[in-house]
Amino acid sequence: MKKRGLSSLFLVLLSCWLFAAAPLAASSAGVPGDTLAPMLKRVLPAVVNISTTSYVAQRQGGLLENPFYRHFFGGRGPVIQKRSQNLGSGVIVDADKGWIITNHHVVEGADEITVTLRDQRSFKAKLLGADPAVDIALLQIQAKGLKGLPLGDSDRLQVGDFVVAIGNPFGLGQTVTYGIVSALGRTDLGIEGYENFIQTDASINPGNSGGALVTTRGELVGINTAIMGGSGNIGIGFAIPANMVKAVAEQLARYGEVQRGQLGVVMQDLTPDLAKAFGLENTRGAVVTQVVPGSGAEKAGLRSGDVIVGIDGKEVRDGSALRNAIGILRAGSRVRLKVLREGKPLQLVATIALPRDARTEGERLNPRLSGALLGNLGKDHPLGENGGVEVQEVVPGSEAWQAGLRKGDVIVSVNRQPVHDLLELSQVLTRGGGSLLLNVRRGNGALFIVMR
């Protein structure tokens, strides 16, 4: 009897608990802090699927590919076009212009790029530019009714922040995964030329490349790009920070490429031992071990032994951080450097210069120079390495050819302004103007060329 009474009491209490819990469980999905659905409803239309097609000419195998049989029968097998496909993801960052950010490795070598939106509409995409060193590409589609997700401020991220990865893993279709920021500023992984990765445990798998990494507020803070472990997710994924993507994308939109320059220093990390030897309490920074003669660093006044601790108002943690900061700047940019010299703070301004062996296609500087390949002069040139810009190649029939430029010409001034290298030529051409008046050295003579 007592046992039965206790059982009845237990059942009554259990029923009361279930009755009270049921409405709470049913209504919990409506509490903003307990679901990501409202944020995802706004963000998901900006994440797209990308498929690429490439064609490679190959000779069909068979007996005629064997040299022995060709000797007797002659001829070779027919050439066929081998088709290969690749899948990835992308993010619409400007709905009005139809601009989409993805990874360079997603579209590398593609003959056709197809973008599929969340509403299943598909469009052929144009590649506006790509940067293999950071692994970013900028695409454009012509479509109406797009939803964009502008790049946010990745510098505000902290380890432990919740993030969401969105992409097209294994070609399954749009997929959402959830995790945290595991680490920031990951470098020296050997994945890309310039690395400053956000590490996350939100599942990233093959096909997620180029997709979005967003905060729980829906801010785009990174572009998913790589995973540790090769073929599948093991809880260590990497995304390119939005601020790095933004700097690269702006150059791709304007120039179609990133024309990197050099500060002109050899550097190493500031270790605790070096900091002690220099009498510094600070243990973060990049120590200048050598300054390249004639470089922007030398002209700015940098010296061996200086410790660079800041660039354009941002902290420089180590040599990799300084290299990354310089790597996203276009040649000709001016940077403010915060330096410690013998323990005393110093502010310097340096200009990022092109490497001496740099060269570029003329049309990237000005449409009137289309067809010309331009480069800096070498030390052995009769005019010296600062004697002007050499025309290294000219395509017959091109605009540059029709205007009169020829291979071997050296441009020494534009619109009566002297140019000593590609950097100065780029700066003069950026100022605009109707026609171009070039002063050109050709062999032992000189002439003026007007380009209208």
C-alpha positions in Angstrom: 0.0 0.0 0.0 2.7 2.4 0.9 4.7 1.4 -2.1 1.7 2.0 -4.4 1.1 5.4 -2.8 4.6 6.5 -3.5 4.4 5.3 -7.1 1.2 7.3 -7.5 2.8 10.4 -6.0 5.8 10.0 -8.4 3.5 9.7 -11.4 1.6 12.8 -10.4 4.8 14.8 -9.9 6.2 13.6 -13.3 3.0 14.6 -15.0 3.1 18.1 -13.5 6.8 18.5 -14.6 6.0 17.4 -18.1 3.0 19.7 -18.3 5.1 22.7 -17.1 8.0 21.9 -19.4 6.0 21.3 -22.5 5.0 24.9 -23.2 8.5 26.1 -22.3 10.0 23.7 -24.9 7.5 24.7 -27.5 8.1 28.4 -27.1 11.9 28.3 -26.7 12.5 28.5 -30.4 10.8 31.9 -30.4 13.3 33.3 -27.9 15.9 35.3 -30.0 18.9 34.1 -28.0 18.1 30.4 -28.5 18.1 30.3 -32.3 20.1 31.5 -35.3 17.2 31.2 -37.7 16.4 34.9 -37.9 20.0 35.9 -38.7 20.4 33.1 -41.2 17.2 34.0 -43.0 18.8 37.4 -43.7 22.3 36.0 -44.5 21.8 32.8 -46.5 20.6 34.5 -49.8 24.1 36.2 -50.0 26.0 32.9 -50.0 26.1 31.2 -53.4 27.3 27.9 -54.9 30.0 28.0 -57.5 30.8 25.4 -60.2 33.6 25.7 -62.7 34.3 23.8 -65.9 37.8 23.5 -67.5 38.8 21.9 -70.8 42.2 20.4 -71.4 43.3 19.2 -74.8 44.6 15.6 -74.6 45.5 13.1 -77.3 43.4 9.9 -77.1 45.3 6.9 -76.1 45.6 3.7 -78.2 48.2 1.8 -80.3 49.1 4.9 -82.2 50.5 6.5 -79.0 53.1 3.7 -78.9 56.3 4.9 -80.9 56.8 1.4 -82.3 53.4 1.4 -84.0 53.7 5.0 -85.2 57.0 4.0 -86.9 55.1 1.6 -89.1 51.7 3.1 -89.5 52.3 6.8 -89.0 50.0 9.3 -87.5 48.8 9.7 -83.9 45.5 9.4 -82.0 42.9 12.1 -82.2 42.9 15.1 -79.8 40.0 15.3 -77.4 38.9 17.9 -75.0 38.9 16.5 -71.5 36.4 18.2 -69.2 36.9 18.7 -65.5 34.7 20.3 -62.9 35.2 21.9 -59.5 32.7 23.0 -56.8 33.0 25.8 -54.2 31.2 28.6 -52.6 31.1 32.4 -52.7 29.6 35.5 -51.0 27.8 38.4 -52.7 29.4 41.4 -51.2 27.8 44.1 -53.4 24.3 43.3 -54.6 24.1 46.4 -56.9 27.3 45.6 -58.8 26.9 41.8 -58.6 30.2 41.3 -57.0 31.0 38.0 -55.5 34.1 37.0 -53.4 35.4 33.5 -53.5 38.8 31.7 -53.3 41.3 31.9 -56.2 41.7 28.1 -56.0 38.0 27.6 -56.6 38.1 29.3 -60.0 41.8 28.8 -61.0 42.1 27.7 -64.6 38.3 27.7 -65.2 36.9 28.2 -68.7 33.4 28.6 -67.4 32.2 29.8 -64.0 28.5 29.3 -63.0 27.0 30.9 -59.9 23.8 29.4 -58.4 21.8 31.4 -56.0 19.8 30.2 -53.0 16.6 30.6 -55.1 18.2 28.2 -57.7 18.7 30.8 -60.4 22.0 30.3 -62.2 24.3 32.8 -64.0 27.5 32.8 -65.9 30.1 34.8 -64.0 32.9 37.0 -65.2 36.3 36.9 -63.4 37.2 40.5 -62.6 40.5 39.6 -60.9 42.3 37.1 -58.7 45.2 37.1 -56.2 46.8 33.7 -55.7 49.0 35.0 -52.8 46.0 35.7 -50.6 43.7 33.1 -52.4 41.0 35.6 -53.2 39.0 36.1 -56.5 36.4 38.6 -57.4 33.5 37.6 -59.7 30.6 39.5 -61.2 27.2 38.4 -62.4 24.4 40.3 -64.1 21.3 39.6 -62.0 18.4 41.4 -60.4 17.1 40.9 -56.9 20.4 40.0 -55.3 21.0 40.1 -51.6 24.5 41.2 -50.5 26.5 40.8 -47.3 29.2 43.5 -47.0 32.5 42.7 -45.5 32.7 43.4 -41.7 35.5 44.4 -39.3 37.4 41.2 -38.5 39.7 43.1 -36.2 36.9 43.1 -33.6 36.9 39.3 -33.4 38.1 37.6 -30.2 39.0 34.0 -29.4 35.8 32.4 -28.1 33.4 34.4 -30.2 30.7 32.2 -31.7 30.8 32.0 -35.5 28.8 30.3 -38.3 30.3 28.8 -41.5 28.1 28.7 -44.6 29.0 26.9 -47.8 28.4 24.0 -50.2 30.3 21.0 -48.7 30.8 18.0 -51.0 28.3 19.6 -53.4 25.4 18.8 -51.0 24.0 22.3 -51.3 23.9 25.2 -48.8 24.9 24.0 -45.4 25.3 25.8 -42.0 27.7 24.8 -39.2 28.3 26.4 -35.9 31.4 26.8 -33.6 33.8 29.3 -32.1 36.9 31.3 -33.0 39.6 28.9 -31.8 42.6 31.2 -32.6 43.5 34.4 -34.5 46.5 35.5 -36.6 47.5 32.0 -37.6 50.6 32.3 -39.9 53.4 30.1 -41.3 51.1 27.3 -42.2 52.4 27.1 -45.8 48.8 27.3 -47.2 49.0 30.8 -48.9 51.7 33.4 -49.6 50.2 35.8 -47.1 48.6 34.2 -44.0 46.7 35.8 -41.1 44.0 33.2 -40.7 41.0 33.0 -38.3 41.0 29.4 -36.9 37.6 27.9 -36.1 36.1 24.6 -35.1 32.9 25.3 -37.1 32.9 22.4 -39.6 34.6 23.3 -42.9 34.8 20.6 -45.6 35.7 20.4 -49.3 33.3 22.6 -51.1 33.1 25.2 -48.3 36.0 27.1 -49.9 35.0 30.7 -50.7 32.0 30.5 -48.3 31.1 32.9 -45.5 32.2 32.9 -41.9 29.8 35.2 -40.0 29.1 36.2 -36.4 25.9 35.4 -34.7 24.9 38.9 -35.5 25.3 38.1 -39.2 28.5 40.1 -39.8 30.8 38.7 -42.5 34.2 38.4 -40.8 36.0 35.9 -43.0 36.1 33.8 -46.2 36.5 30.1 -45.5 39.5 28.8 -47.3 41.3 25.7 -45.9 41.1 22.8 -43.4 43.8 20.9 -41.5 43.9 17.3 -42.3 43.3 17.2 -46.0 40.1 15.5 -47.0 37.7 16.2 -44.2 36.9 18.2 -41.1 38.7 17.5 -37.9 37.7 20.6 -36.1 40.5 22.9 -37.4 39.4 25.2 -40.2 40.8 28.5 -41.5 39.2 31.6 -42.9 40.8 34.7 -44.4 40.0 37.8 -42.3 37.4 40.2 -43.8 39.8 43.2 -43.5 42.5 41.4 -45.6 39.8 40.4 -48.1 38.5 43.9 -48.3 41.9 45.4 -49.1 42.6 42.8 -51.8 39.1 43.0 -53.3 39.4 46.8 -53.7 42.5 46.4 -55.8 41.0 43.6 -57.9 37.9 45.7 -58.6 40.0 48.7 -59.7 43.1 47.1 -61.4 42.2 43.4 -61.9 45.3 42.4 -59.8 47.3 43.2 -56.7 50.5 45.0 -57.6 52.6 44.5 -54.5 55.5 46.5 -53.5 58.3 46.2 -51.0 59.2 48.2 -47.9 62.8 47.2 -48.3 63.8 45.6 -45.0 65.1 42.3 -43.8 63.5 41.6 -40.4 63.1 39.0 -37.6 60.7 38.6 -34.7 61.4 40.5 -31.5 62.0 37.7 -29.0 62.2 38.2 -25.2 66.0 37.7 -25.4 66.3 40.4 -28.1 64.0 42.7 -26.2 66.2 42.3 -23.1 69.3 43.0 -25.1 67.8 46.2 -26.6 66.6 47.3 -23.1 62.9 47.0 -24.1 60.0 46.0 -21.9 57.9 45.4 -25.0 58.3 41.9 -26.5 56.2 42.4 -29.6 57.4 43.8 -32.9 59.7 43.2 -35.9 63.4 43.9 -35.6 65.0 45.5 -38.7 68.2 43.6 -39.4 69.0 45.1 -42.8 67.8 48.0 -44.9 67.9 47.6 -48.7 69.8 50.5 -50.3 67.6 52.8 -52.3 64.4 51.3 -50.9 61.4 53.1 -49.4 62.7 52.0 -46.0 66.0 53.7 -46.5 64.4 56.9 -47.8 62.1 57.0 -44.8 65.1 56.8 -42.4 64.8 53.3 -41.1 68.0 51.8 -39.7 69.3 48.4 -38.7 68.3 47.7 -35.1 65.0 49.7 -35.3 62.0 47.8 -33.9 58.8 48.3 -35.9 55.9 48.0 -33.4 53.0 49.6 -35.4 51.9 50.3 -39.0 49.1 52.8 -39.8 47.8 52.7 -36.3 47.8 48.9 -35.9 50.0 46.9 -33.7 52.8 44.8 -35.3 53.1 41.6 -33.3 56.0 40.0 -35.2 57.7 39.9 -38.6 54.8 37.9 -40.2 52.3 40.6 -39.1 54.4 43.3 -40.7 54.8 41.2 -43.9 51.0 40.7 -44.1 50.3 44.4 -43.6 52.7 45.4 -46.4 51.5 42.5 -48.6 48.0 43.9 -49.0 49.1 47.4 -50.0 49.5 48.5 -53.6 52.9 49.8 -54.7 53.0 53.5 -54.2 51.1 53.5 -50.9 52.4 55.5 -48.0 52.5 54.0 -44.6 53.0 55.4 -41.1 55.5 53.3 -39.1 55.8 53.4 -35.3 59.4 52.6 -34.5 61.4 52.1 -31.3 65.0 53.3 -31.8 67.3 52.7 -28.8 64.1 52.5 -26.7 62.7 55.8 -27.8 59.5 56.0 -29.9 59.7 57.4 -33.4 57.2 58.0 -36.2 58.3 57.5 -39.8 56.5 57.6 -43.2 57.6 55.2 -45.9 56.5 54.7 -49.5 56.0 51.1 -50.7 58.0 50.6 -53.9 57.9 48.1 -56.7 60.7 45.5 -56.8 63.5 46.5 -59.2 62.6 43.5 -61.5 58.9 44.3 -61.6 57.1 44.6 -64.9 53.4 45.0 -65.8 51.1 45.1 -68.8 50.6 48.7 -70.0 46.8 48.5 -70.2 46.7 48.0 -66.4 48.2 51.5 -66.1 46.4 53.2 -68.9 44.2 51.9 -71.8 46.3 53.8 -74.3 49.3 51.6 -73.4 47.4 48.4 -74.3 49.7 45.9 -76.0 52.9 47.1 -74.3 54.8 45.1 -71.6 56.6 47.6 -69.4 59.4 47.0 -66.9 62.1 48.7 -64.7 65.6 49.1 -66.2 68.3 46.8 -64.9 71.6 48.0 -63.4 73.5 47.2 -66.7 71.3 49.3 -68.9 73.1 52.3 -70.4 70.6 54.7 -68.7 71.0 53.0 -65.3 68.3 51.4 -63.2 66.6 54.7 -62.5 66.7 55.9 -66.1 63.1 55.3 -67.0 60.7 52.6 -67.9 61.5 50.1 -70.6 59.1 48.9 -73.3 60.0 45.2 -73.1 57.4 43.9 -75.7 54.8 45.5 -78.0 52.1 43.5 -79.7 51.9 44.5 -83.4 48.7 46.3 -84.2 47.9 47.1 -80.6 47.2 50.7 -79.4 50.7 51.1 -78.1 52.1 49.9 -81.5 49.9 52.2 -83.5 50.9 55.1 -81.3 54.5 54.4 -82.2 56.0 52.6 -79.2 58.5 49.8 -80.0 60.4 47.2 -78.1 63.5 48.6 -76.4 62.1 52.2 -76.1 62.6 53.8 -72.7 59.9 56.2 -71.4 61.7 59.0 -69.5 58.8 61.4 -69.0 55.0 61.5 -69.3 53.3 64.9 -69.8 56.6 66.6 -69.1 56.9 64.9 -65.7 60.0 62.7 -65.3 59.5 59.0 -64.5 62.4 56.9 -63.2 60.6 53.6 -62.7 57.3 51.8 -62.9 56.1 53.3 -59.6 56.6 56.9 -60.7 55.0 56.0 -64.1 52.0 54.6 -62.3 51.6 57.6 -60.1 51.8 60.1 -63.0 49.2 58.1 -65.0 46.9 57.9 -62.0 46.6 61.7 -62.1 44.6 61.3 -65.4 44.5 63.8 -68.3 43.3 63.6 -71.8 46.2 62.6 -74.1 49.6 61.3 -73.1 52.8 63.0 -74.2 55.7 60.5 -73.9 59.3 61.4 -74.1 61.0 58.3 -75.3 64.7 57.3 -75.7 65.3 55.0 -78.7 68.8 53.8 -79.2 71.1 56.9 -79.3 68.2 59.2 -80.1 65.0 60.6 -78.5 61.5 61.4 -79.7 58.1 62.5 -78.4 55.0 60.3 -78.9 51.5 61.6 -78.4 48.9 59.0 -77.4 45.3 60.3 -77.7 
